[in-house]
């Protein structure tokens, strides 16, 4: 069972960005579901690499959208994106931690960040 399910109320009204957000929720759910398997072989390093790659792709698309619509608060929004990447990179450097501990920390961070960012910050640019 997924940790988070997409709801129409999460939509930012841009199909491409909504698909990206759904993919990020999917990454979170994959981490969560993998953490529930006893003695599972969840390669957290690969999951973090995939998360970084996908969020960079998403952020580039979202930032271009914000430029195109002339979103006034885009620079502060971009800073939130850079802060997210920095935090995930810090988690990536914690590879010395047990995989279960690192996975849990990543799930909590990603879940909180996604909900706050999509539901509050991204909603600010919805036309």
C-alpha positions as CSV (number, residue, x, y, z in Angstrom):
1,X,0.0,0.0,0.0
2,X,1.5,3.4,-1.0
3,X,2.3,5.9,1.7
4,X,0.9,8.8,-0.4
5,X,-1.7,8.8,-3.2
6,X,-2.0,11.5,-5.7
7,X,-5.2,13.7,-5.3
8,X,-6.6,16.0,-7.9
9,X,-6.3,18.8,-5.4
10,X,-2.5,18.5,-5.7
11,X,-2.6,19.6,-9.3
12,X,-0.8,22.8,-10.3
13,X,-2.8,23.0,-13.6
14,X,0.1,22.1,-15.8
15,X,-0.1,18.5,-17.0
16,X,3.7,18.0,-17.4
17,X,4.4,19.3,-13.9
18,X,1.6,17.2,-12.4
19,X,3.1,14.1,-14.1
20,X,6.5,15.0,-12.6
21,X,5.0,15.4,-9.1
22,X,3.2,12.1,-9.5
23,X,6.6,10.5,-10.4
24,X,8.2,12.0,-7.3
25,X,5.3,10.6,-5.2
26,X,6.0,7.3,-6.9
27,X,9.7,7.5,-5.9
28,X,8.7,8.1,-2.3
29,X,6.2,5.2,-2.4
30,X,8.9,2.9,-3.8
31,X,11.3,3.8,-1.0
32,X,8.5,3.3,1.6
33,X,7.4,0.0,0.2
34,X,11.0,-1.2,-0.1
35,X,11.6,-0.4,3.5
36,X,8.7,-2.6,4.6
37,X,10.3,-5.8,3.1
38,X,12.2,-7.6,5.9
39,X,15.8,-8.1,4.9
40,X,14.9,-6.5,1.5
41,X,17.7,-5.5,-0.8
42,X,16.8,-1.9,-1.2
43,X,19.8,-0.2,-2.8
44,X,19.4,3.2,-1.2
45,X,22.4,4.7,-3.0
46,X,20.8,3.9,-6.4
47,X,17.5,5.3,-5.1
48,X,19.1,8.6,-4.0
49,X,20.9,8.9,-7.3
50,X,17.6,8.4,-9.2
51,X,15.9,10.9,-6.9
52,X,18.6,13.5,-7.5
53,X,18.5,13.0,-11.3
54,X,14.7,13.2,-11.5
55,X,14.3,16.2,-9.2
56,X,17.0,18.1,-11.2
57,X,15.0,17.3,-14.4
58,X,11.7,18.3,-12.7
59,X,13.2,21.5,-11.2
60,X,14.6,22.6,-14.6
61,X,11.1,22.1,-16.2
62,X,9.3,23.9,-13.4
63,X,11.8,26.8,-13.3
64,X,11.4,27.3,-17.1
65,X,7.6,27.3,-16.6
66,X,7.9,29.9,-13.8
67,X,10.1,32.1,-16.1
68,X,7.6,31.8,-19.0
69,X,4.6,32.9,-16.8
70,X,6.6,35.7,-15.2
71,X,6.2,34.3,-11.7
72,X,7.3,37.2,-9.5
73,X,8.6,35.0,-6.6
74,X,10.5,32.6,-8.8
75,X,13.9,33.3,-7.4
76,X,12.8,32.4,-3.9
77,X,11.2,29.3,-5.3
78,X,14.4,28.4,-7.1
79,X,16.3,28.7,-3.8
80,X,13.9,26.1,-2.3
81,X,14.8,23.8,-5.1
82,X,18.5,24.3,-4.5
83,X,18.0,23.7,-0.8
84,X,16.2,20.4,-1.5
85,X,19.1,19.2,-3.7
86,X,21.6,20.1,-1.0
87,X,19.7,18.2,1.6
88,X,19.5,15.1,-0.5
89,X,23.2,15.3,-1.3
90,X,23.9,15.5,2.4
91,X,21.8,12.4,2.9
92,X,23.7,10.7,0.1
93,X,26.9,11.3,2.0
94,X,25.5,9.4,4.9
95,X,26.1,6.1,3.2
96,X,27.9,4.9,6.3
97,X,24.5,4.7,8.1
98,X,22.6,1.4,8.1
99,X,20.4,1.4,5.0
100,X,17.2,1.1,7.1
101,X,18.1,4.3,9.0
102,X,19.1,6.2,5.9
103,X,15.9,5.1,4.1
104,X,13.7,6.2,7.0
105,X,15.4,9.6,7.2
106,X,15.0,10.0,3.4
107,X,11.3,8.9,3.5
108,X,10.5,11.4,6.3
109,X,12.3,14.2,4.6
110,X,11.0,13.5,1.1
111,X,7.4,13.1,2.3
112,X,7.4,16.3,4.3
113,X,9.1,18.2,1.6
114,X,6.8,17.0,-1.2
115,X,3.6,17.7,0.7
116,X,4.8,21.1,1.8
117,X,6.3,22.1,-1.6
118,X,3.6,20.8,-3.9
119,X,0.6,21.8,-1.7
120,X,1.9,25.2,-0.5
121,X,4.8,26.5,-2.6
122,X,3.8,25.2,-6.0
123,X,0.2,26.3,-5.4
124,X,1.4,29.9,-5.3
125,X,2.1,29.9,-9.0
126,X,-1.1,28.3,-10.1
127,X,-3.0,30.8,-12.4
